Every structure is written in structure tokens, then in C-alpha cells.
């Protein structure tokens, strides 16, 4: 899944993005691993603000991310993109 990378002795955060679609709506779930822990952030167009949860370990965040995606897909959402953040 995600790995933190070393650059000149410094560890950087790595982010995985999942874009979902349903009935003309787009939603976003991001999963970020950093040296100090992990974070999952979701943006649902039906909600006024994004939600974010912080985890002490990447393993706990992976489990939560997997459950969130399974629930989302059971509720009729489809994955439009899942992978690293694209730039350019």
C-alpha cells in the first residue's frame, strides 16, 4: 500500500487518493501516512465540511480506510480513481 520515503534523511508523507462517483456526485477519500501517524480525510458533497480522523499507526488507518471504502461501495458509490496524488 503506502510507504513513507526517505529523502536526505527526512521522511515525507505519502498520500493515496480515492475519487468516488454516484448519481452525478463526486466524493473523495484520502489516506495519508506521515512519520507522526496516519490520517484519513473524506469529503462528501452532501456534508457541509470534510471529515478527518487521525491514527497513531498506519495499520489502524489502513483498517479504517478499508472499512470506509467497503461501506461506501455497498451504498452504491463507484471508484472513479484510486492511486497516488496526480500532479501536472
N, C-alpha and C positions, 0 to 999 in steps of 0.2 A: 504494500500500500504506500504510505508516505514515509519518507526518510528525511531526516534533517541532514544538511550537508555542511561540510566544513570548508571555510574559505579563509586562509591565512590565520588559522587557529580560532576563528569565530564561527559559531553555529547560527544558522539563519532559520527562520520559519519557512515551512513549506505548506502550500495550500492546495487542497483538492476542491474543485467546484462541481456541483451537480445542478443543472438547469432542468426544471420540470415544466411540463405543459399540461393544461386541462381546460377545455372549453374556451379557448382563446386567451387564457391567463398564463402567465409565466411566474414560476416561483424559483427560489434559489436556496440551496443549502451549501454552506462552505464548511470545510473541515480543515483546521489549521493546527499544525504541530510546531511548537517552538521549544527552545531549551527549558523554559519555565513551566511547560504543561501543554495542554491542548484546548482548543475551543471549537464549538460548533455554533454557527450562526445561520438562522433561517429567515428568509424574507418571503412572506405570504401576501399576495396582493389584497387579500380580504382583511388583513390586520393593519392597524394604523402604524405600527413600528416593528422593525425586525426584532427577533428574539435571539439571545446569545447565552450559551452555557459554557462555563469553564470547567475543565477536568484536570486533576493533578497528574494523571498518567495518560499517555496516548492510547493505551489498551482500553481504558474506560471510555474514552471518546469514540474509539472505533466501534465498541459495542453499542453505544447510544446512536451513533450515526447509522449503523446497520439497521437498528430497530426503527429509526425515523424514516429511512428510505422504504422499508418494508410496509410500514403503516401508510405512507404516502401513496405508494403504488396500489395497495389494497383499496384506497379511497379514489382510485381512478386516474391518478396522475401518471404521466409517461415521462421517461427520461429523454430529454432532448440532447443533452450533452453531459458527460461525466468525465472529468480529467483535470489536468493541471490548468492553472490560470493561463489564458492565452494573451499574449501581448503583441501589439503591432497592427 
